């Protein structure tokens, strides 16, 4: 019998986005009146995906800004991240940038250390509230795509795309692990990959400049070939 594969997933987002409801929908048996959504909580659930048994370790992080200091190396050490925003709250998508930046740093660290990179999916929650929508699906998808993340829209209340989202996370973790074992370079964009070094500035002939106060009435002509201008320190740099 094949051993159970372990996958650690961190769920994060702004307060009130419904990420805790998404988590608890997946682990319905652990929905209790003692649950406090303002503090970090952890759950364990098993799923069989494509015939393979997986043990999912879920960490539901605190969403309120005052609790963000609770983020630890344990959260960032996850195999996958689910970034949740509320489609009825315009600010909730940009609020994910805080978490994305931390994940980006972790991704670069793992890249330098030759470790398996984490995967990430952005979920636009509360898609059942179409009449209150403030963030179009195309905008959420564009935000996710530009940051190398997958995208889904979910509804914790109507149980829309909950199981599917976590199954997609697990499949992406599985594929990323297989690629790493085979020595295939990750295609997911990172800050390092997106930031290209600057090209050297082209050598252009200095343009004529207008005369200043008290100067000759004619513009200063370009430097002649017989008297080339000495390049400054900054112009000799390859990039800066």
N, C-alpha and C positions, 0 to 999 in steps of 0.2 A: 504493500500500500504506500502510495506516495506521501511524503511528509507534508505537513501543513506549512504553507508559506506565510511568513509574517510581513505585514505592511503597516507602517505607522503613518497616520494621517492627522494633520493639524488643521482644524477649522477655525477661521478667523474672519473678522469683519467688524464694522461699526456697531455700537449698541443699538438694538431695536431692529436689526436687519432680518432677524428670524433664523440666524444660523443655529441657535440652540434648538429650535423646533425641528430643523432639518436633521440635526444629530439625533435627537430623541425619536424622530420618526423611524430612523434606521434601527434604533434599539428600543422598540416600543415597550418591551417588558421592564425597562428601567425608568420609565416615566413615572415619577413619584411627586407628591406634593412638597417634598423636602428639597427639591431641586432649586438652586439659587443661580440664575443666569448671569449674575455679575461677577462670579468667581470662576476660576478655571476648574474644569472637571474632566475626568477621563472615563472612557468606557471601552469594553472589549466585546466584539461581535464576530461571528464566523459567517462566511459566505462561500459558496461554491461557484466559481466562475470558469467557464470553458472546461469543466471537469476537474478543476484543481481546487483544493480546499485552502482557503485563506483565513488567517486570524487577523482581524483589523483592530489595531490599537488606536482609538479615536481620542484626540485631545481637543476639547471645546474651550478655546481661550476666551479670556475676558474681553468684551468689546468696548467698554467705556474707556475713554481716554485716560482717566486717572488710574486705571488698572494695567495700562500697557507696560508699566515697569515690571510686571510679573513675567513678561516674556523671558524665557530662559534658553539655554543651549539645548535643553530637551525639546522645546518646541521647534527650534530651527533644525534639529537633527532628524526631522521626519522624512519619510520617503516621498510624501506627497502633501500638497497644501490645497485646501479648498477655500477660496476667497469669496465671501458672500456679501452681496449688496442688496438693497431694497429698491425695486423698480419704482416705488411710489415716493421715494425720497431722493431728490436730485443730488444732494451732497454725498450720499452714501457710496457712490462709485469712486469718487476722488478720494474718499476716506481710506480706500484700499491701498493707496500709494504708500502709506506708512509701512504696511505689512509687505508690500511688494519690494520696497527698498531693502528691507531686512532680509528677505528671501534672496534678492539679487546678490547681496554680499555673501550669503551662505553659498550660493551657487558658484560664485567666483572662487571662493575658498576651496570648495570641493574640486573644481576644475584644476586648480593649481596642485592639489594633492593627489590627483588621479583617481578620485572616488566617483561613485555613481551620482549623477546629478538628480536633484529632486524634480518631480513633475508638479504642475500646477493647473487647476481649473478654476475659472471664475464662474460663479453662479448668481444669476439675477433672480432673486427670490420674490415671492408673492405675485407670480404671474397670473394668478386668478383674479387679481384686482385691476383688470384692464381699464376700468373707468377712472382709476386714480393714477395711472401710469405717468411718470415724469421722465423716465429714461427709456428711450427706444431700444429694442433688441439689437439693432444694427450698431448703436453707439456702445452698448456693452460688449458686443463682439469685437468691435474695432479696438476698444481699450484692451481687451484680453489678448487679441492677436498681436498688437504692437509690443506686448510684453512677453511673448512666447508662451501664452497660456491657452488652454482649451476653454470652451464656453458652453454653458447650458443655462436655460431658464427653468426655474423650479417653483413649486408651491408646496410648502410643508403642510398647509391646511388641507389641500386637495390631494396630497400624496402624488404630485406630478414630478417625474424625473428624479425622484430621490434615490431609489435603488439604481437607476441607470447612471446617475452621476458618480456614485461611489464605485460602480462596476467599471466605468470608464477610467477612473483614477487608478484602480488596481491593474487594469490592462496596460495602461501607460507605464506604470511602475514595472510591470513584467517585461514589457518590450525594452524599456530603458536598461534594465538589468541585463537582458540578453545581448543588447548592443554593446554594453560595456565589456561583457565576457568575451565577445568576439573582436574587441579592439576597434569597434566602429566609433568614430568621433561623434559626439552629440551634435544634433542639428538645431537644438533649441537655442535661440539667440540669448546672449548674455550682454551685460554692460560692456564687457571686454570686447565681445564680437561686434557690438554696434558702434563702438567708438574707434574710428580709424585714425591713424596718425596723420597729421597734416602734411601735405606735400610741400616741397620747397617752393618759395615764392619765385615766379618767373623773372628772369633778368630783363627788365624793361629800361628803355632810355628814359632818363629823368625828364619830366615835362617842364616846359617853361613856366616860371612863376611870376605873378604880377609884382611890380616894384612896391616896396614899402615906403613909409614916410621918409623923404629926404633922399630916396634912391634915384638912379638914372631914370629918365622917362621911358626907356625901352625895357621890354621884358628880358630877363636873363635867358640866353639861349642854352640849349642842352650842352653838356660837357663835350668837348671835342675829343676825337679819337686820340689826338696827340697827348691829351692830358686826362687820362681816365681817372675817375673818382675812386678813391680807395673805399672798399666795402667796409661797412661798419661791422661790429661784433655780431649784432642781431641778425643782419642779413646773411651771415655765413652759417647760421644755425640751420640744420635740416628741418626741424619742426619745434614749436614752442607753444 
